[in-house]
Amino acid sequence: MNERSQLVIKSSQKLSRLSMSDRQELSLALFSSLLMMVVFDCYY
């Protein structure tokens, strides 16, 4: 869980440097990938 949260922090730091449109697309992709990780953790 610790490694995963560090990855999220790094990703959010990268997002803050990008423009608004890129940030929206990437945050959506990041959110969906996190959602997939949670779902796989629950079911497997």
Contacts in CASP RR format, 6 or more apart in sequence:
PFRMAT RR
TARGET T0000
AUTHOR 0000-0000-0000
METHOD contacts of the structure
MODEL  1
MNERSQLVIKSSQKLSRLSMSDRQELSLALFSSLLMMVVFDCYY
4 37 0 8 1.000
8 30 0 8 1.000
8 34 0 8 1.000
11 26 0 8 1.000
11 30 0 8 1.000
12 30 0 8 1.000
14 26 0 8 1.000
15 23 0 8 1.000
15 26 0 8 1.000
15 27 0 8 1.000
15 30 0 8 1.000
16 23 0 8 1.000
18 26 0 8 1.000
END
